[in-house]
């Protein structure tokens, strides 16, 4: 009887944790889909499919995978490149699908050849830098959309109205939990009110009731029936012969490599965080294979690729998840939400998702090192200044040149500095660093 009660209790915890995290997964999925240029539909497909596959087959027992900010930033570049170089929409979409499938295949190959162990060789300072770079790229992308800068078409409607909607959305996501606390709402209820999801709903209700004339979100390659969906899948499967010339493949491979590197780093670094919380050990190669399989299936379904998501994975654990079922339920609930809410997504104004993506950019940015740097007054510390230099280097290279270049050159330069200058890497957790640590 005790076993039955325990099983029932575990099941309830997993269901509740999965439901809670699914709100964030679905909201971010729609926002990331919009950011990618493929439409909200593509992001929600990834938010539903990826966590189910990775939770069943992955090497991290408790996790929440799906579209992430870094992966989406690169996916947006892929989509923009495809439509710039191919005038035929079908060929452009097939090219995008080809790149996403190549990314999936590369991840599976990395897992098969047991490449997961090499995550330990990427310096923390380089990881912090490229994550900062990704966060900045997301901000720049949204600013360009608001103002119509560079290659971006400006969001239609009043500029001032769109800016106000975006800023109110961003502030509300942070403010809602504070207001609920001030109102005295018990924690056991407050944690089931996802601020991002609620903010999107409230903002949509307000803009709809007031009939504000601004641009709304596009679903992208949406479908009305299973047969229509199947036709879309077959139409955009990369079958055109011109995609398999040496010139086109050489254009596709760097994008696939960049997505693979990001998925590798995102997933395995998150797995280290989860391992630290659960006191378990991720099977890193198994994790790569599962993530590749998930990204491959999502690509075929015309979604966008993803990776293990740190914030969603940590949230899943904090909500009391006990088994792999919790991660599966994230995907199932996201899928149900997608089926229920997809027709209402077009009511959301584009500026609301700009605010959501500004929040995503903030989440990606590392604030721990700079916080410790200022708090502990490391300005006169040679070692800390060198660590800061590497962070700034990889940030700038990521923003202005390329993520792959930032990680590869930054890692090589770091190990040269380590050998000849005695530099050490930054800590994984700066909350444990005392103010007098490594002071000169």
Secondary structure, DSSP 8 states (H G I E B T S, - for coil): -HHHHHHHHHHHHHHHHHHHHHHHHHHHHHHHHHHHTS-HHHHHHHHHHHHHHHHHH-SSSS--EE--HHHHHHHHHHHHHHHHH-SSHHHHHHHHHHHHHHHHHHHHHHHHTT-GGGGGGS-HHHHHHHHHHHHHHHHHHHHHHHHT-TT----SB-HHHHHHHHHHHHHHHHHHHHHHHHTT--HHHHTTS-HHHHHHHHHHHHHHHTT--B-B----S--SSHHHHHHHHHHSSS--GGGGSHHHHHHHHHHHHHHHHHHHHHHHHHHHHHHHHHT----HHHHHHHHHHHHHHHHHTT----EE-HHHHHHHHHTT--STHHHHHHHHHHHHHHHHHGGGGGGSBHHHHHHHHHHHHHHHS--HHHHHHHHTTGGG-HHHHHHHHHHHHHHHHHHHT-HHHHHHHHHHHHHHHHHHH------S-GGG--TTTT--
